Amino acid sequence: MNGVGPVTVRLRGRLGDLQPKLRQIAEIVLADPQAAGGMTIGALAKAAGCSEATVVRLANELGYSGYREFRFSLLEETAIHRERTSDTAYDSDIDPGDDLETVVGKIAFADARAVRDTAGALDIAVLGEVAQQIAGARRIAAFGAGASGLAAMDLTQKLTRIGLSCAVYRDVHEGLPAAALLGEGDVAVGLSHTGQTTDVLDALRVAAAAGATTVALTNGSGSALARGVDHVLVTAATESAFRSGATASRIAQLTVIDCILVAVAQRLPDLGRPALERTRSAIESRRLP
């Protein structure tokens, strides 16, 4: 098995990139993982209106040797989920008629799941390599748009606080020239939940052509952004139709950013802690006693 993370995490990460028939199978599994785990390959193929070979192809796309391993992993995941989740009332999409208490519960449940699933999906080896590249970088440039632009700002603020030279670009007319001026020894980080945002894709493409190391932080493990960079860090968040501000995806991105920060700081003990203390001291006077 080549993939990492639970079955549903992988499916959500690949959903936007799958071919229609494969996507149909994935949506059936995600709609009711427990029921899908109880299906034979023939039953799942019939429910999706496809051939058994197509079901096997989906399992292979996710890194499994075949349907048997895929199904076993799905059954194992749903069993663990039942043990962890004492209240499944909030494990559903937000409905227009939900009262405010239910809305709060569903948002909290989805955000907590995004953090947990993202931690499970993170490739630790890739995280370590990204941290090493950032720790040794001459310059770091973060690119993002919309909600991912806010996460890019958070990454920049955190890395700057530990003494690294980092800048954020949320406007393509500023980002593309900045990307073109990067070079060997620099790191460009592109943040996009879908992995299909053209502003971020173009900035990372230009940065790569200039010789910079490129990193993607995305929910789309098979997206155009993920396919075009040196290193991919995958989040695992599912958005509700009512959550247009991309809240769960932002929480997932911030989780990975925190992991990056700590991993980088561990690799720069002589720089990180003193820089953090100096920057904290610099803004101390701006706080009321």
VENHU-V752673 format. One record per backbone hydrogen bond with DSSP energy under -1.0 kcal/mol. NH is the residue of the N-H (numbers start at 1). CO is the residue of the C=O. E is the energy in kcal/mol with one decimal. If there is no record, write none. Layout:
# VENHU-V752673
NH_CO_E, NH_CO_E
This chain:
# VENHU-V752673
2_63_-1.8, 10_6_-2.0, 11_7_-2.5, 12_8_-2.5, 13_9_-2.0, 14_10_-1.6, 15_11_-1.3, 17_14_-2.0, 23_19_-3.0, 24_20_-2.1, 25_21_-1.6, 26_22_-2.4, 27_23_-2.7, 28_24_-1.6, 29_25_-2.2, 30_26_-2.7, 31_27_-1.9, 32_28_-1.3, 36_32_-2.5, 37_33_-2.2, 39_36_-1.5, 44_40_-2.3, 45_41_-2.1, 46_42_-2.2, 47_43_-2.3, 48_44_-1.8, 50_45_-2.7, 55_51_-1.3, 56_52_-2.2, 57_53_-2.0, 58_54_-1.9, 59_55_-2.0, 60_56_-2.5, 61_57_-2.4, 62_58_-1.5, 63_60_-1.4, 64_59_-2.6, 70_66_-1.9, 71_67_-3.3, 72_68_-2.3, 73_69_-2.3, 74_70_-2.0, 75_71_-2.6, 76_72_-2.4, 77_73_-2.3, 78_74_-2.4, 79_75_-1.9, 80_76_-2.0, 81_77_-2.5, 82_78_-2.0, 83_79_-1.5, 84_80_-2.2, 85_81_-2.2, 91_88_-1.5, 92_90_-1.8, 98_95_-2.0, 103_99_-2.2, 104_100_-2.6, 105_101_-2.2, 106_102_-2.7, 107_103_-2.5, 108_104_-2.5, 109_105_-2.3, 110_106_-2.6, 111_107_-2.6, 112_108_-2.3, 113_109_-2.3, 114_110_-2.3, 115_111_-2.1, 116_112_-2.4, 117_113_-3.3, 118_114_-2.1, 119_115_-2.2, 120_116_-1.8, 121_117_-1.8, 122_118_-1.6, 127_123_-2.5, 128_124_-2.4, 129_125_-2.0, 130_126_-2.8, 131_127_-2.4, 132_128_-2.1, 133_129_-2.4, 134_130_-2.6, 135_131_-2.6, 136_132_-1.5, 137_134_-1.3, 138_185_-3.1, 140_165_-2.4, 141_187_-2.6, 142_167_-2.8, 143_189_-3.0, 144_169_-1.6, 148_145_-1.3, 150_146_-1.1, 151_147_-1.6, 152_148_-2.1, 153_149_-1.8, 154_150_-1.7, 155_151_-2.3, 156_152_-2.2, 157_153_-2.7, 158_154_-2.3, 159_155_-2.4, 160_156_-2.4, 161_157_-1.7, 163_160_-1.9, 164_159_-2.1, 167_140_-2.2, 169_142_-2.7, 174_171_-1.2, 175_171_-3.0, 176_172_-2.5, 178_174_-1.6, 179_175_-2.7, 180_176_-2.0, 181_177_-1.0, 182_179_-1.2, 186_183_-2.1, 187_139_-2.4, 188_213_-3.1, 189_141_-3.1, 190_215_-3.2, 191_143_-3.0, 192_217_-2.0, 201_197_-2.6, 202_198_-2.9, 203_199_-1.7, 204_200_-2.4, 205_201_-2.2, 206_202_-2.5, 207_203_-2.3, 208_204_-2.4, 209_205_-2.1, 210_206_-1.5, 211_208_-1.2, 212_207_-2.3, 213_186_-2.6, 215_188_-2.7, 216_231_-2.5, 217_190_-2.7, 218_233_-1.9, 219_193_-1.7, 221_219_-1.2, 223_220_-1.8, 225_195_-2.0, 227_223_-2.1, 231_214_-1.7, 233_216_-3.1, 235_218_-2.0, 243_240_-1.7, 246_243_-1.7, 250_246_-1.7, 251_247_-2.3, 252_248_-2.3, 253_249_-2.4, 254_250_-2.6, 255_251_-1.8, 256_252_-1.8, 257_253_-2.4, 258_254_-2.3, 259_255_-1.8, 260_256_-2.6, 261_257_-2.7, 262_258_-2.3, 263_259_-2.3, 264_260_-2.8, 265_261_-2.9, 266_262_-2.3, 272_268_-3.3, 275_271_-2.2, 276_272_-2.4, 277_273_-2.3, 278_274_-2.4, 279_275_-2.7, 280_276_-2.1, 281_277_-2.1, 282_278_-2.0, 283_279_-1.1, 286_283_-1.5, 287_284_-1.6
